[in-house]
Amino acid sequence: MRGSADSYSGIMDPRVKLRRLQAEKQMVEESWTCDCGSQNTQGLCPNCDYND
């Protein structure tokens, strides 16, 4: 351990955890191939318009 403020005593800082979750979510959204039809029934693609 090299003095990282992110992890201390095996406990993850809530802010770090949130940042990591947001990064993962963004990666998923960026890698998702946008298909507003059958593949996207759960609203997994942020670029689709769900109003119609």
C-alpha positions, -999 to 999 in steps of 0.1 A, spaced: 0 0 0 15 33 -11 -5 58 10 -35 57 -12 -64 78 2 -89 57 -18 -86 26 4 -79 25 41 -83 -6 62 -101 -23 34 -129 2 36 -137 20 4 -145 57 6 -181 64 -5 -170 91 -29 -145 67 -45 -172 40 -47 -196 65 -63 -169 77 -88 -162 41 -97 -198 32 -102 -203 63 -124 -173 54 -145 -186 18 -150 -220 31 -159 -206 55 -184 -184 28 -200 -215 5 -203 -235 33 -220 -207 42 -244 -201 6 -254 -238 -1 -258 -249 -4 -294 -280 17 -296 -310 -2 -307 -342 14 -297 -361 -18 -304 -361 -52 -289 -326 -50 -274 -335 -19 -255 -367 -29 -237 -352 -21 -203 -341 14 -212 -305 5 -214 -296 30 -241 -297 67 -229 -298 80 -265 -332 65 -273 -364 85 -271 -388 66 -249 -418 89 -254 -431 75 -286 
